[in-house]
Amino acid sequence: MNNRLKVLRAERDWSQAELASHLCVSRQAVNAIETGKHDPSLPLAFRIARLFELRIEEIFDDGK
Amino acid sequence: MTRLTRSLYSSRLLDITFALMGGGAIVVLAVDTPSTDPAGAASVSPLLGGGILAAMIVAVALLMCKASALDRRCADDYTYQTLALSAVIGLLTMVVGHALWAADFLLGRWLPDPGAGDMVLLALAGWAIGYLYYRLRGTVA
């Protein structure tokens, strides 16, 4: 699944650790999501969407 | 997903498989194990021994379910998924590794029979290798 997490994080000038802190997850989790190695759970996807004030489908794209 | 894979991975088939597997394993352990070592100093009747063993298996499994739920609450979903997926690899490594090791027509002809401790080590090694694999490669299928 593709996502815009890295771009959104860069727009706010946050490090991976800062974003992880906002989302209450590990930095490794943020890195794995950004690099497409992990698809977040639905609750985490909602937390990410709320944090960036976007809809989930504006951040994540399943390519279909 | 084809019709074949849909039916192979259907919840109903898995429910039946795990019911038979779990029930069978508990019954075999409870019936066979207490009667194989009657020479123990504090040996109990096979019926009582089997009952104690079956109760212990159920209690430990339920305790592990609770411990896993605690893991899930404390770890983020990436960490938990990595741990859980690698645990499956550990379990499968133990089962398949034991089959390869113990089979007379495979490694069994050269190696001594695997002991209980060897099984635990196989599972731990498989779990660690699985963890490394999913950390490097990610959890996406």
N, CA and C atoms of all chains as a GROMACS GRO file, in nm:
protein
  615
    1MET      N    1   0.085  -0.120   0.000
    1MET     CA    2   0.000   0.000   0.000
    1MET      C    3   0.089   0.125   0.000
    2ASN      N    4   0.059   0.218  -0.090
    2ASN     CA    5   0.136   0.343  -0.096
    2ASN      C    6   0.080   0.441   0.006
    3ASN      N    7   0.166   0.529   0.053
    3ASN     CA    8   0.116   0.633   0.144
    3ASN      C    9   0.201   0.759   0.134
    4ARG      N   10   0.144   0.868   0.185
    4ARG     CA   11   0.210   0.999   0.176
    4ARG      C   12   0.266   1.041   0.312
    5LEU      N   13   0.288   0.945   0.398
    5LEU     CA   14   0.327   0.978   0.535
    5LEU      C   15   0.458   1.056   0.540
    6LYS      N   16   0.554   1.014   0.459
    6LYS     CA   17   0.686   1.080   0.462
    6LYS      C   18   0.673   1.226   0.417
    7VAL      N   19   0.592   1.248   0.313
    7VAL     CA   20   0.572   1.384   0.260
    7VAL      C   21   0.503   1.470   0.366
    8LEU      N   22   0.398   1.416   0.425
    8LEU     CA   23   0.323   1.492   0.527
    8LEU      C   24   0.411   1.524   0.648
    9ARG      N   25   0.493   1.428   0.683
    9ARG     CA   26   0.584   1.450   0.797
    9ARG      C   27   0.686   1.559   0.763
   10ALA      N   28   0.738   1.553   0.639
   10ALA     CA   29   0.838   1.652   0.597
   10ALA      C   30   0.777   1.793   0.593
   11GLU      N   31   0.650   1.801   0.551
   11GLU     CA   32   0.583   1.932   0.547
   11GLU      C   33   0.578   1.998   0.685
   12ARG      N   34   0.570   1.916   0.786
   12ARG     CA   35   0.565   1.969   0.924
   12ARG      C   36   0.703   1.972   0.989
   13ASP      N   37   0.802   1.929   0.913
   13ASP     CA   38   0.940   1.929   0.962
   13ASP      C   39   0.956   1.844   1.089
   14TRP      N   40   0.887   1.731   1.088
   14TRP     CA   41   0.896   1.640   1.202
   14TRP      C   42   0.996   1.529   1.170
   15SER      N   43   1.063   1.485   1.271
   15SER     CA   44   1.145   1.364   1.256
   15SER      C   45   1.053   1.242   1.271
   16GLN      N   46   1.107   1.126   1.236
   16GLN     CA   47   1.027   1.004   1.255
   16GLN      C   48   0.995   0.984   1.403
   17ALA      N   49   1.091   1.018   1.488
   17ALA     CA   50   1.069   1.001   1.632
   17ALA      C   51   0.958   1.094   1.682
   18GLU      N   52   0.954   1.216   1.628
   18GLU     CA   53   0.848   1.310   1.670
   18GLU      C   54   0.711   1.261   1.624
   19LEU      N   55   0.704   1.215   1.499
   19LEU     CA   56   0.576   1.162   1.451
   19LEU      C   57   0.535   1.040   1.534
   20ALA      N   58   0.632   0.954   1.562
   20ALA     CA   59   0.603   0.835   1.643
   20ALA      C   60   0.548   0.876   1.779
   21SER      N   61   0.604   0.981   1.837
   21SER     CA   62   0.558   1.029   1.967
   21SER      C   63   0.414   1.080   1.959
   22HIS      N   64   0.381   1.152   1.851
   22HIS     CA   65   0.244   1.200   1.832
   22HIS      C   66   0.145   1.085   1.819
   23LEU      N   67   0.192   0.976   1.757
   23LEU     CA   68   0.102   0.863   1.729
   23LEU      C   69   0.107   0.755   1.838
   24CYS      N   70   0.196   0.774   1.936
   24CYS     CA   71   0.214   0.674   2.042
   24CYS      C   72   0.256   0.538   1.986
   25VAL      N   73   0.347   0.540   1.889
   25VAL     CA   74   0.404   0.415   1.837
   25VAL      C   75   0.556   0.429   1.838
   26SER      N   76   0.626   0.323   1.802
   26SER     CA   77   0.772   0.329   1.799
   26SER      C   78   0.819   0.397   1.670
   27ARG      N   79   0.943   0.450   1.674
   27ARG     CA   80   1.000   0.511   1.553
   27ARG      C   81   1.011   0.405   1.442
   28GLN      N   82   1.040   0.282   1.484
   28GLN     CA   83   1.052   0.174   1.385
   28GLN      C   84   0.920   0.150   1.313
   29ALA      N   85   0.810   0.169   1.386
   29ALA     CA   86   0.678   0.151   1.323
   29ALA      C   87   0.655   0.257   1.216
   30VAL      N   88   0.691   0.383   1.249
   30VAL     CA   89   0.676   0.492   1.150
   30VAL      C   90   0.763   0.463   1.028
   31ASN      N   91   0.886   0.421   1.052
   31ASN     CA   92   0.977   0.391   0.941
   31ASN      C   93   0.920   0.278   0.855
   32ALA      N   94   0.868   0.174   0.918
   32ALA     CA   95   0.815   0.060   0.843
   32ALA      C   96   0.693   0.102   0.759
   33ILE      N   97   0.610   0.191   0.812
   33ILE     CA   98   0.493   0.236   0.735
   33ILE      C   99   0.539   0.323   0.618
   34GLU      N  100   0.632   0.416   0.645
   34GLU     CA  101   0.679   0.506   0.539
   34GLU      C  102   0.744   0.430   0.424
   35THR      N  103   0.816   0.323   0.456
   35THR     CA  104   0.886   0.248   0.352
   35THR      C  105   0.799   0.137   0.292
   36GLY      N  106   0.674   0.132   0.332
   36GLY     CA  107   0.582   0.034   0.275
   36GLY      C  108   0.603  -0.108   0.326
   37LYS      N  109   0.678  -0.121   0.437
   37LYS     CA  110   0.702  -0.255   0.491
   37LYS      C  111   0.595  -0.299   0.589
   38HIS      N  112   0.506  -0.210   0.623
   38HIS     CA  113   0.401  -0.244   0.719
   38HIS      C  114   0.276  -0.162   0.688
   39ASP      N  115   0.164  -0.230   0.685
   39ASP     CA  116   0.036  -0.160   0.670
   39ASP      C  117  -0.023  -0.137   0.808
   40PRO      N  118  -0.056  -0.013   0.841
   40PRO     CA  119  -0.107   0.014   0.976
   40PRO      C  120  -0.244  -0.048   0.998
   41SER      N  121  -0.275  -0.073   1.124
   41SER     CA  122  -0.409  -0.120   1.158
   41SER      C  123  -0.508  -0.006   1.134
   42LEU      N  124  -0.636  -0.040   1.132
   42LEU     CA  125  -0.737   0.063   1.109
   42LEU      C  126  -0.736   0.170   1.220
   43PRO      N  127  -0.725   0.131   1.349
   43PRO     CA  128  -0.719   0.237   1.452
   43PRO      C  129  -0.599   0.331   1.433
   44LEU      N  130  -0.484   0.274   1.394
   44LEU     CA  131  -0.367   0.361   1.373
   44LEU      C  132  -0.386   0.449   1.251
   45ALA      N  133  -0.445   0.393   1.146
   45ALA     CA  134  -0.472   0.473   1.026
   45ALA      C  135  -0.564   0.591   1.061
   46PHE      N  136  -0.662   0.568   1.146
   46PHE     CA  137  -0.750   0.679   1.190
   46PHE      C  138  -0.671   0.782   1.270
   47ARG      N  139  -0.580   0.734   1.357
   47ARG     CA  140  -0.500   0.829   1.437
   47ARG      C  141  -0.414   0.916   1.346
   48ILE      N  142  -0.356   0.853   1.244
   48ILE     CA  143  -0.271   0.927   1.149
   48ILE      C  144  -0.356   1.031   1.075
   49ALA      N  145  -0.473   0.986   1.029
   49ALA     CA  146  -0.561   1.078   0.955
   49ALA      C  147  -0.602   1.197   1.042
   50ARG      N  148  -0.636   1.169   1.167
   50ARG     CA  149  -0.676   1.278   1.259
   50ARG      C  150  -0.561   1.374   1.283
   51LEU      N  151  -0.442   1.318   1.300
   51LEU     CA  152  -0.325   1.402   1.328
   51LEU      C  153  -0.300   1.500   1.214
   52PHE      N  154  -0.312   1.452   1.091
   52PHE     CA  155  -0.285   1.537   0.975
   52PHE      C  156  -0.412   1.606   0.923
   53GLU      N  157  -0.524   1.584   0.989
   53GLU     CA  158  -0.653   1.644   0.953
   53GLU      C  159  -0.687   1.615   0.807
   54LEU      N  160  -0.669   1.488   0.771
   54LEU     CA  161  -0.702   1.443   0.636
   54LEU      C  162  -0.787   1.317   0.646
   55ARG      N  163  -0.845   1.278   0.532
   55ARG     CA  164  -0.916   1.150   0.531
   55ARG      C  165  -0.814   1.038   0.506
   56ILE      N  166  -0.847   0.917   0.551
   56ILE     CA  167  -0.753   0.805   0.537
   56ILE      C  168  -0.712   0.787   0.390
   57GLU      N  169  -0.810   0.796   0.300
   57GLU     CA  170  -0.777   0.772   0.158
   57GLU      C  171  -0.694   0.884   0.096
   58GLU      N  172  -0.682   0.997   0.168
   58GLU     CA  173  -0.593   1.103   0.120
   58GLU      C  174  -0.449   1.076   0.162
   59ILE      N  175  -0.430   0.982   0.251
   59ILE     CA  176  -0.295   0.947   0.298
   59ILE      C  177  -0.253   0.811   0.241
   60PHE      N  178  -0.345   0.717   0.244
   60PHE     CA  179  -0.313   0.582   0.200
   60PHE      C  180  -0.383   0.550   0.068
   61ASP      N  181  -0.311   0.478  -0.017
   61ASP     CA  182  -0.365   0.443  -0.148
   61ASP      C  183  -0.334   0.295  -0.173
   62ASP      N  184  -0.441   0.217  -0.192
   62ASP     CA  185  -0.417   0.073  -0.214
   62ASP      C  186  -0.386   0.041  -0.359
   63GLY      N  187  -0.377   0.143  -0.443
   63GLY     CA  188  -0.338   0.124  -0.582
   63GLY      C  189  -0.447   0.067  -0.670
   64LYS      N  190  -0.571   0.069  -0.623
   64LYS     CA  191  -0.682   0.015  -0.704
   64LYS      C  192  -0.780   0.124  -0.743
   65MET      N  193  -0.826  -1.408  -0.489
   65MET     CA  194  -0.838  -1.533  -0.414
   65MET      C  195  -0.929  -1.630  -0.491
   66THR      N  196  -0.877  -1.747  -0.525
   66THR     CA  197  -0.954  -1.842  -0.602
   66THR      C  198  -1.052  -1.918  -0.511
   67ARG      N  199  -1.140  -1.997  -0.575
   67ARG     CA  200  -1.236  -2.074  -0.496
   67ARG      C  201  -1.164  -2.174  -0.406
   68LEU      N  202  -1.054  -2.234  -0.459
   68LEU     CA  203  -0.979  -2.333  -0.382
   68LEU      C  204  -0.916  -2.268  -0.258
   69THR      N  205  -0.847  -2.154  -0.276
   69THR     CA  206  -0.782  -2.090  -0.161
   69THR      C  207  -0.886  -2.038  -0.063
   70ARG      N  208  -1.001  -1.990  -0.118
   70ARG     CA  209  -1.108  -1.943  -0.029
   70ARG      C  210  -1.157  -2.056   0.062
   71SER      N  211  -1.173  -2.175   0.001
   71SER     CA  212  -1.224  -2.286   0.083
   71SER      C  213  -1.115  -2.340   0.176
   72LEU      N  214  -0.987  -2.335   0.132
   72LEU     CA  215  -0.877  -2.382   0.218
   72LEU      C  216  -0.862  -2.293   0.341
   73TYR      N  217  -0.882  -2.164   0.321
   73TYR     CA  218  -0.863  -2.069   0.431
   73TYR      C  219  -0.996  -2.024   0.492
   74SER      N  220  -1.102  -2.100   0.471
   74SER     CA  221  -1.230  -2.060   0.528
   74SER      C  222  -1.227  -2.077   0.679
   75SER      N  223  -1.296  -1.986   0.748
   75SER     CA  224  -1.297  -1.990   0.894
   75SER      C  225  -1.356  -2.120   0.945
   76ARG      N  226  -1.458  -2.172   0.873
   76ARG     CA  227  -1.522  -2.295   0.919
   76ARG      C  228  -1.424  -2.412   0.916
   77LEU      N  229  -1.349  -2.423   0.806
   77LEU     CA  230  -1.251  -2.533   0.794
   77LEU      C  231  -1.143  -2.519   0.901
   78LEU      N  232  -1.098  -2.395   0.924
   78LEU     CA  233  -0.996  -2.373   1.026
   78LEU      C  234  -1.051  -2.404   1.166
   79ASP      N  235  -1.178  -2.365   1.190
   79ASP     CA  236  -1.240  -2.397   1.320
   79ASP      C  237  -1.237  -2.548   1.345
   80ILE      N  238  -1.278  -2.623   1.242
   80ILE     CA  239  -1.283  -2.770   1.256
   80ILE      C  240  -1.141  -2.826   1.274
   81THR      N  241  -1.046  -2.775   1.192
   81THR     CA  242  -0.908  -2.824   1.199
   81THR      C  243  -0.849  -2.802   1.338
   82PHE      N  244  -0.866  -2.679   1.390
   82PHE     CA  245  -0.807  -2.649   1.520
   82PHE      C  246  -0.879  -2.723   1.633
   83ALA      N  247  -1.010  -2.742   1.618
   83ALA     CA  248  -1.083  -2.818   1.721
   83ALA      C  249  -1.030  -2.962   1.727
   84LEU      N  250  -1.012  -3.023   1.608
   84LEU     CA  251  -0.960  -3.161   1.605
   84LEU      C  252  -0.816  -3.167   1.653
   85MET      N  253  -0.736  -3.069   1.607
   85MET     CA  254  -0.594  -3.068   1.643
   85MET      C  255  -0.577  -3.048   1.794
   86GLY      N  256  -0.645  -2.947   1.848
   86GLY     CA  257  -0.632  -2.918   1.991
   86GLY      C  258  -0.690  -3.029   2.077
   87GLY      N  259  -0.811  -3.073   2.041
   87GLY     CA  260  -0.875  -3.180   2.118
   87GLY      C  261  -0.793  -3.308   2.112
   88GLY      N  262  -0.746  -3.342   1.993
   88GLY     CA  263  -0.666  -3.463   1.975
   88GLY      C  264  -0.536  -3.457   2.054
   89ALA      N  265  -0.469  -3.342   2.046
   89ALA     CA  266  -0.340  -3.329   2.117
   89ALA      C  267  -0.359  -3.342   2.268
   90ILE      N  268  -0.463  -3.278   2.321
   90ILE     CA  269  -0.488  -3.285   2.466
   90ILE      C  270  -0.521  -3.428   2.508
   91VAL      N  271  -0.608  -3.493   2.428
   91VAL     CA  272  -0.648  -3.630   2.464
   91VAL      C  273  -0.527  -3.724   2.458
   92VAL      N  274  -0.447  -3.714   2.352
   92VAL     CA  275  -0.330  -3.804   2.339
   92VAL      C  276  -0.233  -3.780   2.453
   93LEU      N  277  -0.206  -3.651   2.484
   93LEU     CA  278  -0.114  -3.621   2.594
   93LEU      C  279  -0.170  -3.673   2.727
   94ALA      N  280  -0.299  -3.650   2.749
   94ALA     CA  281  -0.360  -3.688   2.877
   94ALA      C  282  -0.370  -3.839   2.893
   95VAL      N  283  -0.391  -3.910   2.783
   95VAL     CA  284  -0.408  -4.056   2.793
   95VAL      C  285  -0.273  -4.127   2.790
   96ASP      N  286  -0.184  -4.084   2.700
   96ASP     CA  287  -0.058  -4.156   2.680
   96ASP      C  288   0.048  -4.124   2.785
   97THR      N  289   0.070  -3.997   2.812
   97THR     CA  290   0.186  -3.957   2.893
   97THR      C  291   0.185  -4.014   3.034
   98PRO      N  292   0.075  -4.009   3.110
   98PRO     CA  293   0.081  -4.061   3.248
   98PRO      C  294   0.106  -4.210   3.254
   99SER      N  295   0.073  -4.284   3.147
   99SER     CA  296   0.091  -4.430   3.153
   99SER      C  297   0.227  -4.473   3.102
  100THR      N  298   0.311  -4.378   3.053
  100THR     CA  299   0.441  -4.417   2.999
  100THR      C  300   0.550  -4.420   3.106
  101ASP      N  301   0.527  -4.357   3.220
  101ASP     CA  302   0.631  -4.355   3.324
  101ASP      C  303   0.570  -4.390   3.459
  102PRO      N  304   0.531  -4.517   3.476
  102PRO     CA  305   0.467  -4.554   3.602
  102PRO      C  306   0.566  -4.571   3.716
  103ALA      N  307   0.697  -4.565   3.684
  103ALA     CA  308   0.798  -4.592   3.786
  103ALA      C  309   0.832  -4.470   3.871
  104GLY      N  310   0.769  -4.358   3.843
  104GLY     CA  311   0.800  -4.237   3.920
  104GLY      C  312   0.770  -4.256   4.068
  105ALA      N  313   0.849  -4.187   4.152
  105ALA     CA  314   0.835  -4.206   4.296
  105ALA      C  315   0.696  -4.164   4.344
  106ALA      N  316   0.643  -4.057   4.288
  106ALA     CA  317   0.512  -4.009   4.333
  106ALA      C  318   0.410  -4.028   4.221
  107SER      N  319   0.411  -4.145   4.159
  107SER     CA  320   0.322  -4.168   4.046
  107SER      C  321   0.176  -4.170   4.092
  108VAL      N  322   0.090  -4.114   4.007
  108VAL     CA  323  -0.053  -4.112   4.037
  108VAL      C  324  -0.122  -4.203   3.938
  109SER      N  325  -0.250  -4.224   3.957
  109SER     CA  326  -0.324  -4.311   3.864
  109SER      C  327  -0.326  -4.242   3.727
  110PRO      N  328  -0.324  -4.322   3.618
  110PRO     CA  329  -0.324  -4.263   3.484
  110PRO      C  330  -0.442  -4.168   3.464
  111LEU      N  331  -0.557  -4.200   3.522
  111LEU     CA  332  -0.675  -4.115   3.504
  111LEU      C  333  -0.653  -3.978   3.568
  112LEU      N  334  -0.602  -3.978   3.692
  112LEU     CA  335  -0.576  -3.852   3.762
  112LEU      C  336  -0.464  -3.774   3.693
  113GLY      N  337  -0.357  -3.847   3.656
  113GLY     CA  338  -0.245  -3.783   3.587
  113GLY      C  339  -0.290  -3.718   3.457
  114GLY      N  340  -0.373  -3.792   3.381
  114GLY     CA  341  -0.425  -3.738   3.255
  114GLY      C  342  -0.509  -3.615   3.277
  115GLY      N  343  -0.593  -3.619   3.380
  115GLY     CA  344  -0.679  -3.504   3.412
  115GLY      C  345  -0.597  -3.382   3.449
  116ILE      N  346  -0.495  -3.406   3.533
  116ILE     CA  347  -0.407  -3.294   3.574
  116ILE      C  348  -0.337  -3.235   3.452
  117LEU      N  349  -0.287  -3.323   3.365
  117LEU     CA  350  -0.215  -3.278   3.245
  117LEU      C  351  -0.307  -3.197   3.154
  118ALA      N  352  -0.428  -3.249   3.130
  118ALA     CA  353  -0.523  -3.178   3.042
  118ALA      C  354  -0.558  -3.042   3.101
  119ALA      N  355  -0.582  -3.037   3.233
  119ALA     CA  356  -0.616  -2.909   3.297
  119ALA      C  357  -0.499  -2.812   3.288
  120MET      N  358  -0.376  -2.866   3.305
  120MET     CA  359  -0.258  -2.780   3.298
  120MET      C  360  -0.243  -2.720   3.159
  121ILE      N  361  -0.265  -2.802   3.054
  121ILE     CA  362  -0.252  -2.752   2.917
  121ILE      C  363  -0.352  -2.638   2.891
  122VAL      N  364  -0.477  -2.661   2.932
  122VAL     CA  365  -0.581  -2.559   2.909
  122VAL      C  366  -0.547  -2.432   2.988
  123ALA      N  367  -0.502  -2.448   3.114
  123ALA     CA  368  -0.472  -2.332   3.198
  123ALA      C  369  -0.354  -2.253   3.140
  124VAL      N  370  -0.249  -2.324   3.098
  124VAL     CA  371  -0.131  -2.254   3.042
  124VAL      C  372  -0.169  -2.182   2.913
  125ALA      N  373  -0.248  -2.248   2.827
  125ALA     CA  374  -0.288  -2.186   2.701
  125ALA      C  375  -0.370  -2.060   2.726
  126LEU      N  376  -0.463  -2.066   2.822
  126LEU     CA  377  -0.545  -1.948   2.852
  126LEU      C  378  -0.459  -1.836   2.913
  127LEU      N  379  -0.363  -1.875   2.996
  127LEU     CA  380  -0.271  -1.776   3.054
  127LEU      C  381  -0.190  -1.708   2.943
  128MET      N  382  -0.146  -1.786   2.845
  128MET     CA  383  -0.070  -1.730   2.733
  128MET      C  384  -0.157  -1.636   2.649
  129CYS      N  385  -0.287  -1.669   2.636
  129CYS     CA  386  -0.380  -1.580   2.565
  129CYS      C  387  -0.386  -1.444   2.635
  130LYS      N  388  -0.394  -1.447   2.769
  130LYS     CA  389  -0.399  -1.323   2.847
  130LYS      C  390  -0.268  -1.246   2.833
  131ALA      N  391  -0.156  -1.319   2.839
  131ALA     CA  392  -0.025  -1.254   2.826
  131ALA      C  393  -0.010  -1.190   2.689
  132SER      N  394  -0.061  -1.260   2.587
  132SER     CA  395  -0.053  -1.206   2.451
  132SER      C  396  -0.140  -1.081   2.437
  133ALA      N  397  -0.256  -1.082   2.504
  133ALA     CA  398  -0.343  -0.963   2.499
  133ALA      C  399  -0.273  -0.844   2.566
  134LEU      N  400  -0.199  -0.872   2.671
  134LEU     CA  401  -0.122  -0.766   2.739
  134LEU      C  402  -0.014  -0.712   2.646
  135ASP      N  403   0.054  -0.805   2.576
  135ASP     CA  404   0.154  -0.766   2.476
  135ASP      C  405   0.092  -0.672   2.374
  136ARG      N  406  -0.027  -0.708   2.331
  136ARG     CA  407  -0.093  -0.633   2.224
  136ARG      C  408  -0.130  -0.493   2.270
  137ARG      N  409  -0.168  -0.482   2.399
  137ARG     CA  410  -0.203  -0.350   2.453
  137ARG      C  411  -0.079  -0.263   2.470
  138CYS      N  412   0.032  -0.328   2.510
  138CYS     CA  413   0.152  -0.251   2.543
  138CYS      C  414   0.235  -0.216   2.419
  139ALA      N  415   0.239  -0.306   2.321
  139ALA     CA  416   0.321  -0.282   2.203
  139ALA      C  417   0.237  -0.216   2.094
  140ASP      N  418   0.301  -0.140   2.004
  140ASP     CA  419   0.224  -0.087   1.890
  140ASP      C  420   0.199  -0.201   1.792
  141ASP      N  421   0.107  -0.177   1.698
  141ASP     CA  422   0.064  -0.289   1.615
  141ASP      C  423   0.174  -0.343   1.525
  142TYR      N  424   0.270  -0.259   1.487
  142TYR     CA  425   0.383  -0.308   1.405
  142TYR      C  426   0.467  -0.408   1.485
  143THR      N  427   0.501  -0.370   1.609
  143THR     CA  428   0.583  -0.457   1.693
  143THR      C  429   0.510  -0.587   1.724
  144TYR      N  430   0.381  -0.574   1.757
  144TYR     CA  431   0.304  -0.692   1.792
  144TYR      C  432   0.293  -0.786   1.671
  145GLN      N  433   0.267  -0.727   1.555
  145GLN     CA  434   0.254  -0.811   1.435
  145GLN      C  435   0.386  -0.880   1.402
  146THR      N  436   0.496  -0.808   1.419
  146THR     CA  437   0.627  -0.868   1.394
  146THR      C  438   0.651  -0.985   1.489
  147LEU      N  439   0.619  -0.965   1.617
  147LEU     CA  440   0.636  -1.071   1.716
  147LEU      C  441   0.546  -1.191   1.685
  148ALA      N  442   0.421  -1.161   1.653
  148ALA     CA  443   0.325  -1.269   1.630
  148ALA      C  444   0.360  -1.350   1.505
  149LEU      N  445   0.395  -1.280   1.397
  149LEU     CA  446   0.431  -1.351   1.274
  149LEU      C  447   0.556  -1.436   1.296
  150SER      N  448   0.655  -1.381   1.367
  150SER     CA  449   0.777  -1.458   1.389
  150SER      C  450   0.752  -1.576   1.483
  151ALA      N  451   0.655  -1.562   1.574
  151ALA     CA  452   0.620  -1.675   1.661
  151ALA      C  453   0.562  -1.791   1.580
  152VAL      N  454   0.485  -1.758   1.477
  152VAL     CA  455   0.432  -1.863   1.388
  152VAL      C  456   0.548  -1.934   1.319
  153ILE      N  457   0.647  -1.856   1.275
  153ILE     CA  458   0.764  -1.917   1.210
  153ILE      C  459   0.836  -2.010   1.308
  154GLY      N  460   0.848  -1.965   1.435
  154GLY     CA  461   0.912  -2.048   1.537
  154GLY      C  462   0.841  -2.180   1.555
  155LEU      N  463   0.708  -2.173   1.562
  155LEU     CA  464   0.628  -2.294   1.581
  155LEU      C  465   0.642  -2.388   1.462
  156LEU      N  466   0.632  -2.332   1.341
  156LEU     CA  467   0.643  -2.416   1.222
  156LEU      C  468   0.784  -2.473   1.206
  157THR      N  469   0.885  -2.394   1.244
  157THR     CA  470   1.023  -2.444   1.239
  157THR      C  471   1.037  -2.565   1.330
  158MET      N  472   0.973  -2.556   1.448
  158MET     CA  473   0.981  -2.668   1.542
  158MET      C  474   0.913  -2.792   1.484
  159VAL      N  475   0.794  -2.776   1.430
  159VAL     CA  476   0.719  -2.891   1.378
  159VAL      C  477   0.791  -2.954   1.259
  160VAL      N  478   0.826  -2.870   1.160
  160VAL     CA  479   0.890  -2.923   1.039
  160VAL      C  480   1.032  -2.970   1.070
  161GLY      N  481   1.104  -2.892   1.153
  161GLY     CA  482   1.240  -2.930   1.191
  161GLY      C  483   1.243  -3.065   1.262
  162HIS      N  484   1.145  -3.086   1.350
  162HIS     CA  485   1.136  -3.215   1.421
  162HIS      C  486   1.112  -3.329   1.323
  163ALA      N  487   1.023  -3.305   1.227
  163ALA     CA  488   0.993  -3.410   1.128
  163ALA      C  489   1.118  -3.445   1.047
  164LEU      N  490   1.192  -3.342   1.004
  164LEU     CA  491   1.313  -3.367   0.925
  164LEU      C  492   1.421  -3.436   1.008
  165TRP      N  493   1.432  -3.395   1.133
  165TRP     CA  494   1.535  -3.446   1.223
  165TRP      C  495   1.507  -3.590   1.264
  166ALA      N  496   1.381  -3.619   1.294
  166ALA     CA  497   1.348  -3.750   1.350
  166ALA      C  498   1.325  -3.857   1.244
  167ALA      N  499   1.295  -3.815   1.121
  167ALA     CA  500   1.262  -3.914   1.018
  167ALA      C  501   1.384  -3.999   0.983
  168ASP      N  502   1.366  -4.131   0.986
  168ASP     CA  503   1.479  -4.221   0.960
  168ASP      C  504   1.533  -4.209   0.819
  169PHE      N  505   1.447  -4.171   0.725
  169PHE     CA  506   1.494  -4.163   0.586
  169PHE      C  507   1.553  -4.025   0.555
  170LEU      N  508   1.555  -3.935   0.654
  170LEU     CA  509   1.617  -3.803   0.634
  170LEU      C  510   1.734  -3.788   0.732
  171LEU      N  511   1.729  -3.686   0.819
  171LEU     CA  512   1.844  -3.664   0.910
  171LEU      C  513   1.851  -3.766   1.021
  172GLY      N  514   1.740  -3.838   1.045
  172GLY     CA  515   1.735  -3.936   1.154
  172GLY      C  516   1.837  -4.047   1.142
  173ARG      N  517   1.885  -4.073   1.021
  173ARG     CA  518   1.981  -4.182   1.003
  173ARG      C  519   2.121  -4.142   1.052
  174TRP      N  520   2.146  -4.010   1.060
  174TRP     CA  521   2.278  -3.964   1.105
  174TRP      C  522   2.276  -3.904   1.246
  175LEU      N  523   2.163  -3.849   1.285
  175LEU     CA  524   2.157  -3.774   1.412
  175LEU      C  525   2.085  -3.855   1.519
  176PRO      N  526   2.120  -3.830   1.648
  176PRO     CA  527   2.043  -3.894   1.756
  176PRO      C  528   1.903  -3.834   1.762
  177ASP      N  529   1.810  -3.906   1.824
  177ASP     CA  530   1.672  -3.856   1.832
  177ASP      C  531   1.666  -3.721   1.904
  178PRO      N  532   1.585  -3.629   1.853
  178PRO     CA  533   1.574  -3.498   1.920
  178PRO      C  534   1.502  -3.513   2.055
  179GLY      N  535   1.553  -3.442   2.156
  179GLY     CA  536   1.489  -3.444   2.288
  179GLY      C  537   1.396  -3.325   2.304
  180ALA      N  538   1.331  -3.318   2.421
  180ALA     CA  539   1.236  -3.209   2.446
  180ALA      C  540   1.307  -3.073   2.444
  181GLY      N  541   1.429  -3.070   2.501
  181GLY     CA  542   1.506  -2.946   2.503
  181GLY      C  543   1.541  -2.900   2.362
  182ASP      N  544   1.571  -2.996   2.275
  182ASP     CA  545   1.603  -2.963   2.137
  182ASP      C  546   1.483  -2.898   2.067
  183MET      N  547   1.363  -2.946   2.102
  183MET     CA  548   1.241  -2.889   2.042
  183MET      C  549   1.225  -2.742   2.081
  184VAL      N  550   1.251  -2.713   2.208
  184VAL     CA  551   1.240  -2.575   2.255
  184VAL      C  552   1.342  -2.487   2.183
  185LEU      N  553   1.465  -2.540   2.169
  185LEU     CA  554   1.569  -2.463   2.101
  185LEU      C  555   1.534  -2.440   1.954
  186LEU      N  556   1.475  -2.542   1.890
  186LEU     CA  557   1.431  -2.525   1.750
  186LEU      C  558   1.329  -2.413   1.741
  187ALA      N  559   1.233  -2.412   1.834
  187ALA     CA  560   1.128  -2.310   1.833
  187ALA      C  561   1.187  -2.171   1.857
  188LEU      N  562   1.279  -2.160   1.954
  188LEU     CA  563   1.339  -2.030   1.984
  188LEU      C  564   1.422  -1.980   1.867
  189ALA      N  565   1.499  -2.070   1.805
  189ALA     CA  566   1.582  -2.030   1.691
  189ALA      C  567   1.493  -1.985   1.576
  190GLY      N  568   1.387  -2.061   1.549
  190GLY     CA  569   1.294  -2.024   1.442
  190GLY      C  570   1.227  -1.891   1.470
  191TRP      N  571   1.190  -1.868   1.597
  191TRP     CA  572   1.127  -1.741   1.635
  191TRP      C  573   1.223  -1.624   1.609
  192ALA      N  574   1.351  -1.641   1.650
  192ALA     CA  575   1.450  -1.534   1.634
  192ALA      C  576   1.477  -1.507   1.486
  193ILE      N  577   1.490  -1.613   1.408
  193ILE     CA  578   1.517  -1.595   1.265
  193ILE      C  579   1.395  -1.529   1.198
  194GLY      N  580   1.275  -1.572   1.238
  194GLY     CA  581   1.153  -1.512   1.185
  194GLY      C  582   1.144  -1.364   1.220
  195TYR      N  583   1.182  -1.331   1.344
  195TYR     CA  584   1.179  -1.190   1.387
  195TYR      C  585   1.274  -1.106   1.300
  196LEU      N  586   1.396  -1.158   1.280
  196LEU     CA  587   1.494  -1.087   1.198
  196LEU      C  588   1.440  -1.069   1.055
  197TYR      N  589   1.381  -1.176   1.002
  197TYR     CA  590   1.327  -1.172   0.866
  197TYR      C  591   1.220  -1.064   0.852
  198TYR      N  592   1.124  -1.061   0.946
  198TYR     CA  593   1.015  -0.964   0.934
  198TYR      C  594   1.061  -0.822   0.965
  199ARG      N  595   1.165  -0.808   1.050
  199ARG     CA  596   1.219  -0.674   1.076
  199ARG      C  597   1.285  -0.618   0.951
  200LEU      N  598   1.356  -0.706   0.879
  200LEU     CA  599   1.428  -0.661   0.759
  200LEU      C  600   1.332  -0.644   0.641
  201ARG      N  601   1.242  -0.737   0.625
  201ARG     CA  602   1.159  -0.741   0.506
  201ARG      C  603   1.025  -0.670   0.524
  202GLY      N  604   0.982  -0.656   0.649
  202GLY     CA  605   0.852  -0.594   0.675
  202GLY      C  606   0.744  -0.698   0.691
  203THR      N  607   0.628  -0.652   0.737
  203THR     CA  608   0.519  -0.745   0.766
  203THR      C  609   0.419  -0.758   0.652
  204VAL      N  610   0.439  -0.679   0.547
  204VAL     CA  611   0.346  -0.684   0.434
  204VAL      C  612   0.368  -0.812   0.356
  205ALA      N  613   0.258  -0.881   0.322
  205ALA     CA  614   0.270  -1.010   0.251
  205ALA      C  615   0.314  -0.987   0.107
   0.00000   0.00000   0.00000
